[in-house]
């Protein structure tokens, strides 16, 4: 997808040098799930920050939620970092299920080969995306993430009651 992924650990120190390189001279935002150690990483990158962190709970193995607002801090190595409260969930608003296809640009080339323009890449015949998943061209985990988001949006629409449109396979490609 074009995103550089850095594996980091506040426990072992893995990836801290690479993270410091990426942050130097930039304004960045540290964002992630609640209690996973974002603030702990910042304290390791720049001990002068001395940001408050919570103890790891035995029940979940995660830190306690202590960051309550987004704050911008200067880094000793240059640049700025915004530390933000953890994300507890993700639920896009005002997105039609059919639009989910547009949020997966890595599916685009394969989606262009689908038999139907309105293909949701789920159970429609002659789906280019499903064929690419079966052939290993699209990772299964990525396809499963797509299906999960699609299901969530459809479930929300169903709960919202009347006025929701169904889906079909009209709009067959010429």
C-alpha positions as CSV (number, residue, x, y, z in Angstrom):
1,X,0.0,0.0,0.0
2,X,3.0,2.3,0.1
3,X,3.2,2.6,3.9
4,X,6.5,1.9,5.6
5,X,6.0,-0.3,8.6
6,X,8.4,-0.2,11.6
7,X,8.3,-2.9,14.2
8,X,9.0,-1.4,17.5
9,X,9.0,-2.5,21.1
10,X,9.1,-0.4,24.3
11,X,10.1,-3.6,26.2
12,X,13.1,-4.7,24.1
13,X,14.0,-1.4,22.3
14,X,13.5,-3.0,18.9
15,X,13.2,-0.5,16.1
16,X,13.8,2.7,18.2
17,X,16.8,3.8,16.0
18,X,14.7,3.5,12.8
19,X,11.8,5.2,14.5
20,X,14.0,8.1,15.6
21,X,15.3,8.5,12.0
22,X,11.8,8.6,10.6
23,X,10.7,11.3,13.2
24,X,13.8,13.5,12.9
25,X,13.0,16.9,11.4
26,X,9.3,16.1,10.9
27,X,6.0,16.8,12.6
28,X,4.5,13.3,13.3
29,X,1.6,11.8,15.1
30,X,1.8,8.6,17.2
31,X,-1.5,6.9,16.9
32,X,-2.6,3.4,17.9
33,X,-4.7,1.2,20.1
34,X,-5.2,2.2,23.7
35,X,-2.6,0.8,26.1
36,X,-0.1,-0.6,23.6
37,X,2.8,1.6,24.7
38,X,2.9,4.7,22.4
39,X,3.8,7.0,25.3
40,X,6.4,4.5,26.6
41,X,8.0,4.5,23.1
42,X,8.2,8.3,23.2
43,X,9.9,8.2,26.7
44,X,12.5,5.8,25.3
45,X,13.1,8.0,22.2
46,X,13.5,11.2,24.3
47,X,13.8,10.6,28.0
48,X,13.6,14.3,28.6
49,X,9.9,14.2,27.8
50,X,9.2,12.3,31.0
51,X,5.6,11.6,30.0
52,X,3.3,9.9,32.4
53,X,2.5,6.2,31.7
54,X,0.3,3.7,33.4
55,X,1.2,0.3,34.8
56,X,0.7,-2.7,32.7
57,X,-2.3,-4.6,33.9
58,X,-2.0,-8.4,34.6
59,X,-5.5,-9.1,33.2
60,X,-4.9,-7.6,29.7
61,X,-1.2,-7.3,29.4
62,X,-1.8,-3.7,28.3
63,X,-1.0,-0.4,29.8
64,X,-3.6,1.7,31.5
65,X,-5.1,4.5,29.5
66,X,-3.3,7.6,30.8
67,X,-3.0,10.0,27.8
68,X,-6.2,12.0,27.7
69,X,-5.5,14.6,25.0
70,X,-3.3,15.0,22.0
71,X,-0.2,17.1,22.8
72,X,2.7,18.2,20.6
73,X,6.2,17.8,22.0
74,X,9.6,18.9,20.5
75,X,12.0,16.0,20.1
76,X,15.7,16.2,21.2
77,X,16.7,14.8,17.7
78,X,14.7,17.5,15.9
79,X,11.1,17.6,14.8
80,X,7.9,17.3,16.8
81,X,5.7,14.4,17.9
82,X,2.1,14.5,18.8
83,X,1.2,11.9,21.4
84,X,-2.5,11.0,21.3
85,X,-5.0,9.0,23.4
86,X,-5.4,5.4,22.2
87,X,-8.0,4.3,19.7
88,X,-10.6,2.1,21.3
89,X,-12.5,1.3,18.1
90,X,-12.8,2.3,14.4
91,X,-16.2,2.9,12.8
92,X,-16.4,5.0,9.7
93,X,-19.5,7.2,9.5
94,X,-21.6,8.0,6.5
95,X,-19.9,5.4,4.3
96,X,-22.1,3.3,2.0
97,X,-21.1,-0.3,2.0
98,X,-20.6,-0.2,-1.8
99,X,-18.0,2.6,-1.2
100,X,-15.8,0.3,0.9
101,X,-14.3,-0.9,-2.3
102,X,-12.7,2.6,-2.8
103,X,-10.9,2.3,0.6
104,X,-8.9,-0.7,-0.7
105,X,-6.8,0.8,-3.5
106,X,-4.7,-2.4,-3.6
107,X,-7.9,-4.2,-5.0
108,X,-8.5,-1.7,-7.8
109,X,-6.7,-3.5,-10.7
110,X,-8.4,-6.8,-9.8
111,X,-11.8,-5.1,-9.2
112,X,-11.6,-3.7,-12.8
113,X,-11.9,-7.3,-14.0
114,X,-15.1,-8.1,-12.1
115,X,-18.1,-9.1,-14.2
116,X,-20.3,-6.6,-12.4
117,X,-19.5,-2.9,-11.8
118,X,-21.3,-3.1,-8.4
119,X,-19.4,-6.2,-7.3
120,X,-18.7,-6.2,-3.6
121,X,-16.2,-9.0,-3.9
122,X,-18.1,-11.3,-1.6
123,X,-20.3,-13.8,-3.4
124,X,-20.7,-12.4,-6.9
125,X,-19.7,-14.6,-9.8
126,X,-16.6,-13.9,-11.8
127,X,-15.1,-11.6,-9.2
128,X,-11.5,-10.5,-10.0
129,X,-10.7,-9.7,-6.3
130,X,-11.8,-13.2,-5.1
131,X,-9.8,-14.7,-7.9
132,X,-6.7,-12.7,-6.9
133,X,-7.1,-13.8,-3.3
134,X,-7.3,-17.4,-4.3
135,X,-4.2,-17.0,-6.5
136,X,-2.3,-15.3,-3.7
137,X,-2.1,-11.9,-5.4
138,X,-4.1,-10.3,-2.6
139,X,-3.2,-11.4,0.9
140,X,-6.0,-13.3,2.7
141,X,-5.7,-11.1,5.8
142,X,-6.3,-8.0,3.7
143,X,-9.4,-9.5,2.1
144,X,-10.7,-10.6,5.5
145,X,-10.2,-7.0,6.8
146,X,-12.3,-5.8,3.8
147,X,-15.1,-8.3,4.5
148,X,-15.1,-7.4,8.2
149,X,-15.5,-3.7,7.4
150,X,-18.2,-4.4,4.9
151,X,-20.1,-6.5,7.4
152,X,-19.8,-3.8,10.1
153,X,-21.2,-1.2,7.7
154,X,-24.0,-3.4,6.6
155,X,-24.9,-4.3,10.2
156,X,-25.0,-0.7,11.2
157,X,-27.2,0.1,8.2
158,X,-29.6,-2.7,9.1
159,X,-29.8,-1.4,12.7
160,X,-30.5,2.1,11.5
161,X,-33.8,0.8,10.1
162,X,-35.9,1.8,7.0
163,X,-34.4,3.7,4.1
164,X,-31.4,1.4,3.8
165,X,-30.9,0.0,0.3
166,X,-30.2,-3.6,-0.5
167,X,-27.4,-4.8,-2.7
168,X,-27.6,-6.6,-5.9
169,X,-25.6,-7.5,-8.9
170,X,-27.3,-5.1,-11.3
171,X,-25.0,-3.0,-13.4
172,X,-23.4,-5.9,-15.3
173,X,-20.3,-4.8,-17.2
174,X,-20.7,-4.6,-21.0
